[in-house]
């Protein structure tokens, strides 16, 4: 035990790095890796198993490092989304928007991209692409076209749209909790730049696929005449879920006035909807793998934090940048964008957030605020670089392959690298103009 205490920084950092490696290789389920790493972290005493020592709450107690604001917000939103989806409302809206394009293939690409981005701002990215993919395959089949241009656009715009709000992407939920940012903080600071990036990326995709998106007038008419009369499967559920969803989002927006945390608003909304459902059925659809992945990851990173490793990382950033806010911002933005394209952005953000908290303790909130937004933009937008950069990318590529439209890694990256470059350049300009 003396050896472990003497080398706790190196051991805790080693556990985190090994977890990263195994998560990136995907040879073993990432939730298994996270929970195994958490178990080893607790077993080695890097964080404590004891809740109370001599009648005082132990600050090193492992549960203290689990961010339950993140956990409860994720679970609650998953429940709300699962119940709302059953009504068919999202498919109905998508079909109505497609009719407005009059079946023009390039216009459909733009509409699907914008719709995916807007939905991703309020639902998680994986749920969004799962909702939109069946519509995409149906439309591509009617037009006699490959679905790949549409699927690629949807992947990119889902990750872009999710960047705009607190609940749009898990990294933002982590950042919001760590930095104590509200729902409106994200809207006020990120929505404008995300809208600019979204338009730029959609125009880029339209340009790249302009020669591949041609079809006959007969095929276009079929899309114009989509039957949407039976898409809404349960009108009572539709009304109930939309009212609850609106109230929950109102709770997010009015946090500064009411003081009610976002996770509490979401929990109340989920509970109300569950009153009218069979909880066993709804809870089966919650992504428990993701939830327990977060739990394990928080404990592993807690080990690094308890050992002082996070503080050393913060000091290194400040030394490398000589305390320059501009250099620190660009370093975090571009490093986050590149690294999140290679590894999962959730563990990356979960590691970086405590580090920024340490920097904030030293340099103050005014210095650190742009760094938080750089972390959000880099981590969320960088996921577009490769097929494994974000969970939505993996889901879409696997589904496309099952439909005999393989989305090859190199082909994805050919577009993904340019999309990320466009996103990070626009973000850099925005950060420098607004904050530096």
C-alpha positions in Angstrom: 0.0 0.0 0.0 2.9 2.3 0.7 4.2 1.8 -2.9 0.7 2.7 -4.3 0.5 5.8 -2.1 4.0 6.9 -3.3 3.1 6.4 -6.9 -0.6 7.1 -6.9 -0.4 9.7 -9.8 1.4 7.3 -12.1 -0.9 4.3 -11.2 -4.1 6.3 -11.6 -2.9 7.8 -14.9 -1.9 4.3 -16.1 -5.4 2.9 -15.4 -6.9 5.9 -17.3 -4.6 5.5 -20.3 -5.1 1.7 -20.4 -8.9 2.3 -20.3 -8.5 4.7 -23.2 -6.6 2.2 -25.2 -9.1 -0.6 -24.7 -12.0 1.7 -25.4 -10.4 2.9 -28.7 -9.6 -0.6 -29.9 -13.2 -1.8 -29.1 -12.0 -5.4 -28.5 -13.9 -5.4 -25.2 -17.2 -3.5 -24.4 -16.4 0.0 -23.2 -18.8 -0.4 -20.3 -16.9 -3.5 -19.1 -13.6 -1.6 -19.4 -15.0 1.4 -17.4 -16.4 -0.7 -14.6 -13.3 -2.9 -14.4 -11.1 0.2 -14.2 -13.3 1.6 -11.6 -13.2 -1.6 -9.5 -9.3 -1.6 -9.7 -9.2 2.1 -8.8 -11.3 1.4 -5.7 -9.5 -1.8 -4.8 -6.0 -0.1 -4.9 -7.3 2.6 -2.6 -6.8 5.4 -5.1 -10.3 6.5 -4.0 -11.8 5.4 -0.7 -14.5 2.8 0.0 -15.4 4.5 3.3 -18.2 7.0 3.3 -17.5 8.4 6.8 -14.2 8.6 8.7 -14.3 9.5 12.4 -17.9 10.8 12.0 -16.9 13.1 9.1 -17.9 12.6 5.4 -14.8 11.3 3.6 -14.0 13.6 0.6 -12.2 10.7 -1.1 -15.3 8.4 -1.0 -15.6 7.0 -4.5 -19.3 7.9 -4.8 -18.3 11.6 -4.4 -16.7 11.4 -7.8 -19.8 10.2 -9.7 -21.6 13.2 -11.1 -25.2 12.3 -10.5 -26.5 15.5 -12.2 -25.2 14.0 -15.4 -26.5 10.5 -14.6 -30.1 11.5 -13.7 -30.3 14.0 -16.6 -29.3 11.3 -19.1 -31.6 8.6 -17.7 -34.6 11.0 -17.5 -34.1 12.4 -21.1 -33.8 8.8 -22.4 -37.1 8.0 -20.8 -38.8 11.1 -22.1 -37.5 10.6 -25.7 -38.4 6.9 -25.7 -42.0 7.6 -24.7 -42.4 10.6 -27.1 -41.0 8.6 -30.0 -43.8 6.0 -29.6 -46.3 8.6 -30.7 -44.8 8.9 -34.2 -44.4 12.7 -34.0 -40.8 12.9 -35.2 -41.5 10.8 -38.3 -44.6 12.9 -39.0 -42.6 16.1 -38.9 -39.9 14.7 -41.2 -42.4 13.5 -43.8 -44.1 16.9 -43.9 -40.7 18.6 -44.4 -39.8 16.2 -47.2 -43.1 17.0 -49.0 -42.0 20.7 -49.0 -38.9 19.8 -51.1 -41.2 18.6 -54.0 -38.9 15.5 -54.2 -35.8 17.4 -55.3 -32.8 15.2 -54.2 -30.5 18.1 -53.3 -33.2 20.0 -51.4 -34.0 16.7 -49.5 -30.3 16.5 -48.4 -30.6 20.1 -47.0 -33.9 19.4 -45.3 -32.7 16.1 -43.7 -29.5 17.8 -42.5 -31.3 20.7 -40.9 -34.1 18.5 -39.4 -31.4 16.1 -37.9 -29.5 19.0 -36.4 -32.5 20.6 -34.8 -33.8 17.3 -33.3 -30.2 16.5 -32.1 -30.2 19.7 -30.2 -32.9 18.3 -27.9 -32.5 14.5 -28.2 -29.3 12.5 -28.0 -27.6 11.9 -31.4 -28.0 8.2 -31.4 -31.8 8.4 -30.9 -32.0 11.1 -33.6 -30.2 9.0 -36.3 -32.2 5.9 -35.3 -35.3 7.9 -35.9 -34.2 9.4 -39.2 -32.6 6.4 -40.9 -35.7 4.5 -41.8 -37.1 7.6 -43.5 -33.8 8.1 -45.3 -33.7 4.5 -46.7 -37.3 4.9 -47.8 -36.7 8.2 -49.6 -33.4 7.0 -51.3 -35.3 3.9 -52.5 -38.1 6.0 -54.0 -35.6 8.3 -55.7 -33.5 5.4 -57.0 -30.4 6.9 -55.3 -27.7 5.7 -52.9 -28.6 6.7 -49.3 -24.9 7.3 -48.5 -24.9 11.1 -49.2 -27.9 11.5 -47.0 -26.6 9.3 -44.2 -23.2 11.1 -44.2 -25.0 14.4 -44.0 -27.2 13.2 -41.1 -24.2 11.9 -39.1 -22.3 15.2 -39.5 -25.4 17.4 -38.7 -26.4 15.3 -35.7 -23.0 15.9 -34.1 -23.1 19.6 -35.1 -26.7 20.1 -33.8 -26.0 18.3 -30.6 -23.3 20.9 -29.8 -25.8 23.7 -29.6 -27.5 22.8 -26.3 -26.8 21.4 -22.8 -28.8 18.2 -23.5 -27.8 17.7 -27.2 -24.6 15.7 -26.6 -23.2 13.9 -23.5 -19.9 16.0 -23.5 -22.1 19.1 -23.0 -23.9 17.5 -20.1 -20.6 16.8 -18.4 -19.3 20.4 -19.1 -22.6 22.0 -17.9 -22.4 20.1 -14.6 -18.7 20.8 -14.0 -18.8 24.5 -15.0 -22.3 25.1 -13.6 -23.5 26.3 -16.9 -27.3 26.5 -17.5 -29.3 25.5 -20.5 -29.5 29.2 -21.6 -25.7 29.6 -21.2 -25.3 27.0 -24.0 -27.9 28.6 -26.1 -26.4 32.1 -25.7 -22.8 31.0 -26.3 -23.0 28.2 -28.9 -26.2 28.4 -30.9 -25.0 31.1 -33.3 -21.6 29.5 -34.2 -23.3 26.1 -34.5 -25.8 27.6 -36.9 -23.0 29.0 -39.1 -21.1 25.7 -39.0 -24.3 23.8 -39.9 -25.0 25.9 -43.0 -21.4 25.7 -44.1 -21.3 21.9 -43.8 -24.6 21.4 -45.5 -23.5 23.6 -48.4 -20.2 21.6 -48.6 -22.1 18.3 -48.7 -24.5 19.6 -51.4 -21.5 20.7 -53.5 -19.7 17.4 -53.1 -22.7 15.2 -54.0 -24.3 17.5 -56.6 -23.5 15.1 -59.5 -24.8 12.0 -57.6 -28.2 13.4 -56.6 -30.1 13.3 -59.9 -33.4 11.4 -60.4 -36.5 11.3 -62.7 -39.6 13.5 -62.2 -41.6 10.3 -61.7 -39.5 9.4 -58.7 -39.7 13.0 -57.3 -43.5 12.8 -57.5 -43.5 9.6 -55.3 -41.7 11.5 -52.6 -44.1 14.5 -52.9 -47.1 12.1 -52.4 -45.9 10.4 -49.2 -48.9 9.2 -47.1 -48.5 10.7 -43.7 -52.1 10.1 -42.5 -51.3 7.1 -40.3 -47.8 8.2 -39.0 -49.2 9.5 -35.6 -50.0 6.2 -33.8 -51.3 7.6 -30.5 -52.8 11.1 -30.3 -53.3 11.1 -26.5 -49.7 10.1 -26.1 -48.6 12.7 -28.6 -50.4 15.5 -26.7 -49.2 14.2 -23.3 -45.6 13.8 -24.3 -45.3 17.1 -26.1 -46.8 19.0 -23.1 -44.3 17.3 -20.8 -41.4 17.9 -23.2 -42.3 21.6 -23.5 -42.6 21.9 -19.7 -39.2 20.2 -19.2 -37.5 22.5 -21.7 -39.2 25.5 -20.1 -37.7 24.3 -16.8 -34.2 24.2 -18.4 -34.7 27.7 -19.9 -35.9 29.2 -16.6 -33.3 27.6 -14.4 -31.8 31.1 -13.6 -35.2 32.3 -12.3 -36.4 29.1 -10.5 -33.1 27.6 -9.3 -34.4 24.2 -10.3 -31.6 22.0 -11.7 -31.9 20.6 -15.2 -31.7 17.0 -13.9 -34.7 17.7 -11.5 -36.8 19.1 -14.3 -36.0 16.1 -16.5 -36.7 13.7 -13.6 -40.1 15.2 -12.9 -41.0 15.1 -16.6 -39.9 11.5 -17.0 -41.9 10.5 -13.8 -45.1 12.1 -15.1 -44.9 10.3 -18.4 -44.2 7.0 -16.7 -47.5 7.3 -14.8 -49.2 6.4 -18.0 -46.8 3.7 -19.2 -45.5 0.3 -18.2 -42.2 1.2 -16.6 -40.7 -2.2 -17.2 -41.1 -1.7 -21.0 -39.8 1.8 -21.1 -36.8 1.2 -18.8 -35.7 -1.7 -21.0 -35.0 0.8 -23.7 -32.8 3.1 -21.6 -29.2 2.8 -22.7 -27.9 1.3 -19.4 -24.6 0.5 -21.1 -24.0 4.2 -21.5 -25.1 5.0 -18.0 -22.8 2.5 -16.3 -20.0 3.5 -18.7 -20.3 7.0 -17.2 -20.3 5.7 -13.6 -17.2 3.7 -14.2 -15.4 6.5 -16.0 -16.2 9.0 -13.3 -14.6 6.7 -10.7 -11.5 6.1 -12.8 -11.0 9.9 -13.4 -11.8 10.4 -9.6 -8.7 8.3 -8.9 -6.6 10.6 -11.1 -8.1 13.7 -9.4 -7.6 12.3 -5.9 -4.0 11.6 -6.6 -3.3 15.2 -7.8 -2.9 14.2 -11.4 -5.6 16.5 -12.7 -3.9 19.4 -11.0 -0.6 18.6 -12.7 -2.3 18.5 -16.1 -3.8 22.0 -15.4 -0.4 23.4 -14.4 1.1 21.9 -17.6 -1.5 23.6 -19.8 -0.8 27.0 -18.1 3.0 26.5 -18.4 2.8 25.5 -22.1 0.6 28.5 -23.0 2.5 30.9 -20.6 -0.9 31.8 -19.1 -2.1 33.1 -22.5 -5.9 32.8 -22.8 -5.8 32.9 -26.6 -3.1 30.1 -26.8 -4.9 28.0 -24.2 -8.2 28.4 -26.0 -6.8 27.4 -29.4 -4.8 24.5 -27.9 -7.9 23.1 -26.2 -10.2 23.6 -29.2 -7.9 22.0 -31.8 -6.6 19.2 -29.5 -10.1 18.4 -28.5 -11.2 18.3 -32.1 -8.4 16.0 -33.3 -8.4 13.7 -30.2 -12.2 13.3 -30.2 -12.0 12.2 -33.9 -9.8 9.3 -32.8 -11.2 8.3 -29.4 -14.7 8.5 -27.8 -15.4 12.2 -26.9 -17.1 11.2 -23.6 -14.0 9.9 -21.7 -12.0 12.7 -23.2 -14.4 15.4 -21.9 -14.8 13.7 -18.6 -11.0 13.9 -18.2 -10.7 17.5 -19.3 -13.5 18.9 -17.3 -11.8 18.5 -13.8 -8.7 19.9 -15.3 -10.5 23.1 -16.4 -12.0 23.3 -12.9 -8.5 23.3 -11.5 -7.5 26.1 -14.0 -10.5 28.1 -13.0 -9.4 27.9 -9.3 -6.1 29.4 -10.3 -7.0 31.9 -13.1 -10.6 32.7 -12.3 -13.9 32.2 -14.2 -13.4 35.1 -16.7 -10.2 33.4 -17.9 -11.6 29.9 -18.1 -15.1 30.6 -19.7 -13.8 30.6 -23.3 -11.8 27.4 -22.5 -15.1 25.6 -21.6 -16.7 26.6 -24.9 -13.6 25.5 -26.8 -13.8 22.1 -25.0 -17.4 21.8 -26.0 -16.9 22.8 -29.6 -13.8 20.7 -30.1 -15.1 17.5 -28.3 -18.6 17.5 -30.0 -17.5 18.7 -33.5 -14.4 16.5 -33.6 -16.5 13.4 -33.5 -17.2 13.9 -37.2 -13.7 13.1 -38.2 -13.8 9.3 -38.3 -16.4 6.5 -38.3 -15.6 5.8 -34.6 -15.5 9.4 -33.5 -19.0 9.3 -32.1 -21.6 6.7 -31.2 -24.0 8.0 -33.9 -21.3 7.4 -36.5 -21.0 3.8 -35.5 -24.8 3.2 -35.5 -25.3 4.7 -39.0 -22.3 2.9 -40.5 -23.5 -0.5 -39.1 -27.1 0.1 -40.3 -25.9 1.1 -43.7 -23.8 -2.0 -44.1 -26.9 -4.2 -43.1 -28.8 -2.5 -45.9 -26.0 -3.4 -48.4 -24.7 0.2 -48.5 -21.3 -0.1 -46.8 -19.9 3.2 -45.5 -16.1 2.5 -45.8 -13.8 4.0 -43.1 -11.5 5.9 -45.6 -14.5 7.3 -47.5 -16.1 8.5 -44.3 -12.8 10.1 -43.2 -12.3 11.8 -46.6 -15.4 13.9 -45.9 -15.1 13.9 -42.1 -11.7 15.6 -42.0 -12.9 18.4 -44.2 -16.1 18.8 -42.2 -14.0 19.0 -38.9 -11.6 21.5 -40.5 -14.5 23.7 -41.6 -16.0 23.4 -38.1 -12.8 24.2 -36.2 -11.8 27.1 -38.4 -15.2 28.7 -37.9 -15.1 28.0 -34.2 -11.6 29.5 -33.9 -12.7 32.7 -35.6 -15.8 32.9 -33.4 -13.9 32.3 -30.1 -11.3 35.0 -31.0 -13.9 37.6 -32.0 -16.3 37.0 -29.1 -14.0 36.2 -26.1 -10.4 37.0 -26.7 
